[in-house]
């Protein structure tokens, strides 16, 4: 047996001058741990990555009634302390004090689902056995009572040798014992003998026994959960509902976000014009308006899509449907070696690869997660649409193709299709070689359906906004400023050089022999350089080169200029190149951040660029006269 542990009462005064107490929130997935964390900390949160890994660290500050603060760290959800996945390793190491940059917690709050205590209480023994003051917080008390469950909290506390609180992180019910524990004022029952971690059957028996002695009555599954699952998990109706949800999310990312994107774009343009009119003509004004403000605007314009995407993901996850969708998608994803949880990131990549890569954090298997990250940029993101629209309008006359679908729409759908095929072909290649892993049975706990909390969704969007702006905004801003410098110098009589005479123009002419086999000239080469900041930048670059400052993807003058400089083979090659190439440095930066180094983003960038070049070369050779 393990050494008996006794959660001692901590005097808050003993911590004065020695820094704030650090309390860890631990619990299984779907126990409401993050909801409780948000209830305690509100907006007082910081999100970062643990050193050397991609697991996210969430630390917040709880403002307590006693007039002092407590730091709370929300650890990844685990079912046991036997470290297998990256999440479980982090949780285990933090509790053992083995993670650099974060000290061993002073106390632990073990958050368990009160409606599923027969399964979740098995985690209590190894957590309590660590010897730290521990409070077992039985969450979702309101749900338990509503479904006919009951429990003697005092008796359970005696049986497990640790204080127990019955509460609800969603409604705020029963939080007073938790606050007393955070302040160090909550007493503890006498210690008990605990089973050792390795004795799994004994741990399970000990949970069952404690629940029985405490008179725990397991709540019945909600009637409406059973009815919904009869449809959502039906072998025929389930996939149809799943496809409907995917289409709805996909369409909403564009339709709901577009008015907001237009509004943001207008505000950026108006504010940029105001800044330009307020300053005298100078290099500083050019840098501020075209470099800094343009760089910020190119990121902010996509923020509405990010928020709409994560709003839908939050609703699907908090309601319980996301687990069902992953289960349905697993069979299809398994054909290329991935898990069902990969489908949401790949779906969201049609809006932008950056949030898609952030969304892969729901994938526990590290190799599956990396594979999903590597193929996400193949999905046709919205930044490619201006390029597609410009080239298709210039080179493909509109004719009826199939029913209401015309030739231009058909070309656009074809570009979406080849991106999809490239993604799944690459996934199959990766999972059969460098990221090969033994496929394990897809096991997923299906939570009951619940109504999402507006507070929780709001905090989620706030958190994602900070992460997106910090990780993507800084990189693309720096890249835009660098490109502005390359397009401005050397100076001629104190004025910026013409773009063909600038460093960027020189680079374009130097690259022309390399891109000539694709049917491109030096002007397209400059566009390929500037599009590294963001794909759609090439439209503005070409407008500047051709002397059309206000040109966009619908400009007939720009379309005519491209028709004069590109053959049909070169035009198709340009479309193919943009379908496959990774022309987005903010995506590269996020991949580096999420994979913990430069190895995978370098491999990804090289592979996608090589594939784009080879396929574009083939298209030009095949279609050129």
C-alpha positions, 0 to 999 in steps of 0.5 A, a space after each residue: 500500500 502507498 504511504 497514507 497522505 493527509 492534506 494538511 491545512 495551510 495557513 495563508 499568512 505563511 505564504 505572505 512574502 513567499 509568492 502566491 500559492 499555486 494550485 493545479 486543476 486536474 481531472 479527466 476530459 469532459 469533467 468541466 475542468 476548464 469551465 471551472 478554471 474560467 469561473 475562478 479566473 475570468 479574464 485573468 489568464 495567460 496562455 503559453 506552451 510548456 517548454 519544449 512541447 506543444 501542450 498549452 499551459 493555462 495559468 490564471 489568477 483567482 481573486 479570493 474573498 480573503 483579499 489575496 490572490 492564488 495562481 491556478 494552473 489548468 492541467 491537460 485532461 487525463 484518465 490516469 497518472 501513467 504517462 503515455 500521451 504528451 498531455 499525460 506526461 505534462 500533467 504527471 511532470 507538473 505534479 511531480 515538480 519536474 517541468 522547468 519554469 513552473 514549480 510544484 503546485 502547493 495544492 491540487 483540485 481534482 475535478 470529477 464529473 459527478 454524473 460519472 463518478 464510478 469511472 472518474 473516481 479511480 483518478 482520486 487515489 493516485 492524485 491524493 497519494 502524491 501527498 499534496 493538499 487535495 480537494 475533490 471537486 465533484 462538478 456538474 452537481 446541478 446536472 446530477 440532481 436533475 437526473 436523479 443522482 445523489 451522494 453523501 459528500 461527508 461520507 465520501 470524504 471520510 472514505 477517500 481521506 480528502 475533503 470533497 465539494 459538490 459544485 457546478 462550475 457552469 452556474 457557480 453553485 457550491 464554490 464556497 468550500 473551493 474558495 476556502 480550500 484555495 485560501 488554505 482554510 478548509 480542514 481535511 478528514 483523517 488519512 486512509 490507506 490508498 491503493 498503489 497506482 500500478 494496482 489497477 484492479 484494486 484502484 477500480 474496486 476502491 472507487 466502487 467501494 467508496 461510492 457504495 459507502 457514500 450512497 452514490 446513485 448513478 444518474 440516468 443518462 438524459 432521455 434527450 441524449 439517448 434520443 439524439 444519439 439514436 439519430 446522430 450515431 445511426 449508420 445512415 442518418 448519422 453520416 448525413 447529419 454529419 455532412 450537413 453540419 460540415 457544410 453548415 460550418 463551412 458555409 458559415 465561416 464565409 457568409 457570417 464572417 464576410 460582413 465583419 471582414 468587410 467592416 474590418 477592411 474598411 476600418 483599416 483603409 479609413 484609418 490608414 488614409 487618416 494616418 497618411 493624410 496626417 503626416 507629411 510625405 516621407 519614408 516614415 509615412 510610407 513605412 507606417 502606412 504601407 509597411 506597418 499598418 498594411 501588415 497589421 491590416 492583412 492579419 486583422 482582416 481574417 480575425 472575423 473568420 477565426 472567431 466564427 470558426 472557433 465559435 462553431 468549434 466551441 458550440 460543437 465541443 461544449 454541446 457534446 456533438 464534436 465527440 460524435 462527429 469525430 467518431 463518425 469521421 474516424 472510419 473515413 480518416 482511417 483510410 489515410 492513417 489519421 484519426 477522426 479528430 483530424 476532420 475539424 482542423 482540416 475543415 477549418 483550414 478552408 478558412 485559414 490554415 493558422 486556426 486549423 493548426 491551432 485546432 489540432 491540439 484536440 488530437 492526442 496522438 503526436 504523430 497524427 497531430 503532426 501529420 494533420 498540421 503538415 497537410 492542413 495548408 493544402 486545403 484551399 484557404 480564403 487567401 487563395 481566392 483573390 488569386 484564383 478569381 483574378 487568373 480564372 477571370 482573365 483566362 477562362 471565358 464563362 460558359 455553361 458547363 454542367 447545369 447551373 455550374 459554369 466553366 469558371 465555377 468548375 475551375 474553382 471547384 477543380 482547384 479545391 479538389 486538387 488541394 483536397 487530393 494533395 492533402 490526403 495523398 500526402 497524409 497517406 504518404 506520411 502515415 506509411 513512412 516517417 510518421 507511421 504508427 500502430 493504429 490503436 482502437 479509437 476510444 472516446 468518452 461520449 459526454 451527455 449533450 449540454 447547453 453551451 455556456 455563453 461565458 465559456 464561449 466568450 472566454 474561449 473567443 477572447 483567448 483565441 483572439 490573443 493567441 492568433 494576434 500574438 503568434 500570427 500577427 507579429 510574424 506577418 507584420 515583420 515580414 511585411 516591413 521587410 518586403 516594404 524595405 526590399 521594394 523601396 531601396 535603393 533610394 533615387 534622389 531621396 525618393 523610393 526606387 521604381 519597383 523594377 529597380 528596387 532590391 525586390 525587382 533585382 531579386 525578381 530578375 535574378 529568379 526569372 530563369 528559375 520560374 521561366 520553365 513555369 511560364 512566369 516572367 520577372 514580374 510574377 517572380 516578384 509577386 511570388 516573393 511578396 506573397 510569402 507574407 500572405 498569398 493575396 499580396 500578389 494581387 496588389 504587387 502585380 497592380 503596382 508593377 503594372 502601374 495600377 495602384 488600386 487594382 484588385 482581383 476584379 480589375 479588368 486592366 490587371 486581367 488584360 496585363 496578365 493576358 499579355 504576359 502569360 500564356 494559357 499554360 503559364 496561367 494554369 501553372 500559376 493556379 496550380 502553384 498557388 494550390 500547392 505552395 506554402 505561400 504564407 509565413 504566418 502559417 510557417 511561424 505557427 507550425 514552428 510554434 506548434 511542433 516545437 522547432 524548425 524541423 517540420 516547417 522546413 520539411 513542410 515548406 520544402 515539400 510543398 514548394 517542390 510539389 508546386 514547382 513540379 506540378 506547375 512545370 507539368 501544367 505549363 509544358 502540357 498546355 503551352 503551344 
